[in-house]
C-alpha cells in the first residue's frame, strides 16, 4: 500500500477489512438503486423534485463504480 497507509500504525488486515466492508455496503446501495429503477423508472419518488430523482437514479451506476474503485489497488 502506498501514501498515507504506509505511514499508518493501523494493521494492514484491519484496513483491508474496513475497505471490503465499505465496498460491500456501497454495492448494496447500488443494487437498491437499480431495484428502484426497475420498479419505478427514472422518477421513483413522486414527492421529490426532478433533480433529486435524477441524482438517486444516477447512483445506480455511481455506487457500483465506487465499490469497484475502492477495492482497486492504489496507483502511486
Buried (B, 14 or more C-beta within 10 A) or exposed (E): EEEEEEEEEEEEEEEEEEEEEBBEEBBEBBEBBBEBBEEEEEBBEEEEEEEEBEEBBEBBEBBBEBBEEEBEEEEE
